[in-house]
């Protein structure tokens, strides 16, 4: 069980580093928030900015067809983004697919949580290029 947790954590860190590299590749400043999921205070996985826009992004890579976000996770991201003056976003990468970016409003409201499926991501999500074109 501990090994599985470490593997998931390593996979998540690798995904965050991949996005940091992509943002720097188009000359947007980007940093990872180390330990973002284990801090007492809310913090996104990565912070991104280009001088006119600031993004607070929660990053997820998935082998499943759907990801659920707890109400607390979404509240924390929104709270941090509001305090920081950033746009809150969720970045998801389903296995074998490219990164897709969704606003919190784009996520499916399940009553107890929010969710994103492959279908929803394909319909509402923005590609990396679409997110960063403005």
C-alpha positions in Angstrom: 0.0 0.0 0.0 2.8 2.5 0.9 4.5 1.7 -2.4 1.3 2.4 -4.4 0.9 5.8 -2.6 4.5 6.6 -3.5 4.0 5.6 -7.1 0.9 7.8 -7.4 2.7 10.7 -5.7 5.7 10.3 -8.1 3.3 10.2 -11.1 1.6 13.4 -9.9 4.9 15.1 -9.4 6.1 14.1 -12.8 2.9 15.5 -14.4 3.3 18.8 -12.5 6.9 19.0 -13.8 5.7 18.3 -17.3 3.3 21.2 -17.2 6.0 23.5 -15.6 8.2 22.7 -18.6 5.4 23.3 -21.1 4.6 26.7 -19.6 8.2 27.8 -19.5 8.5 26.6 -23.1 6.1 29.4 -24.1 7.7 31.9 -21.8 5.1 31.8 -19.0 6.6 31.8 -15.5 5.6 28.6 -13.6 6.4 27.0 -10.3 5.3 23.8 -8.5 3.9 24.1 -5.0 5.8 21.4 -3.1 3.6 19.3 -0.9 0.5 21.1 -2.1 -1.8 18.3 -1.2 -0.4 17.8 2.3 -0.2 21.4 3.7 -2.5 22.9 6.3 -3.2 25.9 4.0 -4.8 25.6 0.6 -2.4 25.7 -2.3 -2.6 24.7 -6.0 -0.2 22.3 -7.6 1.3 24.9 -9.9 1.2 28.7 -10.2 1.5 30.2 -13.7 1.7 33.7 -15.0 2.6 35.7 -18.1 2.5 39.3 -16.8 -1.2 39.8 -17.6 -2.8 36.5 -16.4 -2.2 34.4 -13.3 -3.4 30.8 -13.1 -3.7 28.5 -10.0 -3.9 25.0 -11.3 -4.8 21.7 -9.7 -3.1 18.9 -11.7 -4.4 15.3 -12.2 -3.3 12.4 -14.4 -5.7 9.6 -14.7 -5.9 6.0 -15.8 -9.6 5.9 -14.9 -12.4 7.4 -17.1 -13.6 9.8 -14.3 -12.0 11.9 -11.5 -13.9 13.1 -8.5 -12.8 16.2 -6.5 -14.0 16.7 -3.0 -15.9 19.9 -2.1 -13.0 20.8 0.2 -10.4 20.4 -2.6 -12.5 22.7 -4.9 -13.1 25.2 -2.1 -9.4 25.4 -1.3 -8.4 26.0 -4.9 -11.0 28.7 -5.2 -10.0 30.3 -1.9 -6.3 30.4 -2.8 -7.0 31.7 -6.3 -9.2 34.5 -5.0 -6.7 35.6 -2.4 -3.8 35.4 -4.9 -5.7 37.2 -7.7 -5.5 34.1 -10.0 -7.9 32.2 -12.2 -8.6 28.7 -10.7 -8.2 25.9 -13.2 -8.0 22.1 -13.2 -5.6 20.4 -15.6 -6.3 16.7 -16.4 -4.5 14.2 -18.5 -6.3 11.0 -19.3 -4.1 8.1 -20.2 -3.1 8.3 -23.9 -4.6 11.8 -24.3 -3.3 15.4 -24.2 -3.7 17.9 -21.3 -7.1 19.5 -21.0 -7.9 22.5 -18.8 -11.2 23.2 -17.2 -12.6 26.0 -15.1 -14.3 25.0 -11.8 -17.7 25.9 -13.4 -17.0 23.4 -16.2 -16.8 20.5 -13.7 -19.8 18.3 -13.2 -21.6 18.9 -10.0 -22.5 15.5 -8.4 -24.1 17.0 -5.3 -21.3 15.9 -2.9 -18.4 16.7 -5.1 -17.3 17.8 -8.6 -16.2 15.5 -11.3 -14.6 15.3 -14.7 -15.0 12.5 -17.2 -13.3 11.9 -20.6 -16.5 12.9 -22.3 -16.9 16.1 -20.3 -13.2 17.1 -20.8 -13.6 16.6 -24.5 -16.7 18.8 -24.6 -15.8 21.6 -22.2 -12.0 21.5 -21.8 -9.5 23.7 -23.4 -6.2 22.5 -24.9 -2.9 23.9 -23.7 -2.8 26.1 -26.8 -6.3 27.4 -26.3 -5.7 28.2 -22.6 -2.5 30.2 -23.3 -3.4 31.9 -26.6 -4.7 35.1 -25.0 
